[in-house]
Amino acid sequence: MDDLLTFLHARYEADAHTYADVAYRFGGDALLDSHLPMLDLVDMLVREYEAMDPSDARFPGLGHAVRVLAQSHADHPGYREEWRP
């Protein structure tokens, strides 16, 4: 699971960098209809999963949610089939 979390952090960083470049080039209004808020929420869930005690009753469900969210990057060369929920 650590590899999946590292992968998701890297995707978040790459996407955030892309959005920052768009805002720099075209102004902040270009991001009004973007997926940037969703990226922040995904990153928040990943960080919460990392910090959560495995004995927490929510741990398995959040782990499943992280795997489901990672599927949006299934076409990325670094994505592994074993990460599918």
N, C-alpha and C positions, 0 to 999 in steps of 0.2 A: 504494500500500500504506500510505502514511503516514495517509491518511484513514481506512482501515480500523482501523489501530492506535489512532488517536485515538477513533474510534467505540467500540472495545472498552474502552478505558480509561474512557470516559464511562459505558458500561453497567456496568462493574465498580463505579465510584464510586456510581452510583445504587442498584445492588443492595446494596452494602455499607451504604449509608445506610439503606436499608429494613430490613435485618437489625438494624442498631444501634437503630433506632426500636422494632422488635419486642422486642429484649432490654430496652430501657429500660422499655417499657410492661408487659411480661409476665414479665420475668426471664430470665436466661440459659438456664434449662431449656427455654424455648420454642424454642431453636435447636438442640437436641440432634439432631433428625432433619432439619436444614436442608441446603441446598446450599452453605452458606458455605464449607466446605473446598474444594469444587469451584471456586468463584469464585476463591479464592486460587491454585489451581493454574493456572487459565486465565490469570490476571494474570501469574503467574510465567512461563508460556510466552511470552506477548506481550512481556514485558520481555526475556526471553532472545533472542527473535527480533530485537528492536530493537538489542541489543548485539552480535549475532553478525556476524562478517565475512561478506559475501556470497560470498566464495570458499570458505567452509567447506562441506564436502560435505553437511552436514545442513541447510543453509540452505533449499533448495527444499522439502524434506520438512516442515520446521517451518512454512514459509510456507503450505503446503497445509493443515497441521493447524490453523493459525490461521484460515484461511478456513472450514474445516469447523466449528470451534467457534463462529465468528461466525454461522453459520446458525441457531443457537438464538435469535437476535434478528431473524430475517428478517421478523417481523411488526411490527417497530419502524419508524416512519416515516423514520428516518434511514438505514436499511439500503439498500444499493444492490445491484441485481441483478448488477452486474459483479464483485461480491465473491464470488459463488458459486464453489466449486471446480470 
